[in-house]
Amino acid sequence: MRYEGRIDLSMTKKTHRGQPRIFRDPKAGPISRALPLFPLQPVLRRIVRHVAKIHPELFERLETGAFKTFLIDAKGIPFLLVLKPDPNSPTLVARSRHDEIQYDVLVSGKFSTLLQMIDSKSDSDALFFNRNILISGDTEAILLLRNALDDMDTTLADDVATAFGPLAKPMRASINLANRITGARA
Amino acid sequence: MTQFEKPELVCPAGTPASLRTAVDAGADAVYCGFKGPTNARNFSGLNFTKAELSESVKYAHDRDAIVLAAINSFPTAGRTDLWKNSVDDAVELGLDAVIIADIGMAQYVAREHPDQRLHLSVQAGASSPEAINYYVEQFGVKRVVLPRILTVAEIKRVHDAIDCEIEAFVFGNIGMMAEGRCSLTNYVTGVSTNMDGVCSPASHVEYEPDENENLTTRLGEFAIDCISCGETAGYPTICKGRYDTAIKKNYYAFEEPISLNLTRLLPDLIKAGVTALKIEGRQRSRAYIRSVVSSFREAIDAYAAGDEPDISQLIALTEGGKETEGAFKSKTWR
């Protein structure tokens, strides 16, 4: 399907820019409903708090983006991630795909693609140009987050490793496994 | 392939990590800007504080690379101190050159910092020997960054008629605008590319996907493109949008999403007298910087050694997955 782009001075449609949106996934399957997410929450909490602790400079570059809600839809993963990078209380939680979730920015793509973007192994502009990732909502907030993450020299795998000490190896293996599975499936 | 003296590879950096990446990937020079409207890539979350730039200059100098300060937007009345302070900071931090576009800033640098090396930004839009020589004679400009509107033959003629170095873009964003004169963003958003330093500010950009992953791109209140699922996208700029015109429907009326790539013309550019090869993209990620800079490093080294470089990987980083040699090859590329 191809739409026709146009500059139309009579256009009256109002955008949602600057206002939170509601996410609903009409394609959410039964696995997502049955999946218990509570074992995951302390792991995610530990990761986000650790990253915030070892990368305080992240928040300087995040500016107003620190107070936005980022909804991460990793294709092939049976749940969603909600990131609120507030420097005073950063949170990363898993949510069911059956939930209605309020967000400012939605980022979606394969888990492996999103991981490569976070770790600056792939260029996010090129991923966007080639439609490997999709973003909607507050574009300024996602740009702030992208630039803040891009200024970090470490990778997420590195940070997970330091966050979990002796458990780093299984955590890293889990990330690699999810990467392989979702990279192949999604 | 004829062997030649290696030109300076000038690379972009929007963050300290990008600067380190550019240096490590083989940049001879890195250009960057301070946070705020004094440079032409004033995007959200981008650019350097004074402290960050100080550390970055040290990092580059320790590895025999130089750093150029882009202070290349145009100060408006009542705000000139911001630009002057940026120039003073750049000089204090030991930046190897200051890149300016505004004639008043050229005068300020020449008067207050006569020993500071001065480059003329592409934003000045100086493309004739008369314009360039004026800046050379009046302000001691040592290098001009040429607008992307000249053929290689025209660059050679300019080179023969001026008394300063030439820097030419070889990769990255390309548009149909007259450099430093484009007011399209200003018309739609009220924010000026040339005076606020930002084209299509993210605060005014919105992507609206539908259930089939078709994507409408809006700037301000205007839809500037609607991209079908599976179709490649471009930057959300008016000059890369599709419109219904009297000639055609759903038409890239200005320019299609495409990137400049002059890898194959490098030997011709150097023969034409180009001293420095510039990669566009301070708004791009470290991954882009790493890949493009290392590719051009290899290409320059290969040409210099009389070999043919492999440039196939660069297409993946182009806008819309397409590349052009633009006006450098022919004025009729569209």
Interface residues (C-beta under 8 A of the other chain):
Chain A: M1 R2 Y3 E4 G5 R6 I7 D8 M11 K13 T15 H16 R17 R61 L62 E63 G65 S120 K121 S122 D123 S124 D125 A126 F128 F129 N130 R131 L134 I135 S136 G137 T139 E140 I142 L143 L144 L145 R146 N147 A148 D150 D151 M152 D153
Chain B: G14 T15 P16 A17 S18 R20 F43 S44 G45 L46 P201 A202 S203 H204 V205 E206 Y207 E208 P209 N212 E213 N214 L215 T216 T217 R218 E221 F222 A223 I224 D225 C226 I227 S228 C229 G230 E231 T232 A233 G234 P236 G241 R242 Y243 D244 K249 N250 P257 Q283 R284 S285 R286 A287 Y288 S291 A316 L317 T318 E319 G320 G321
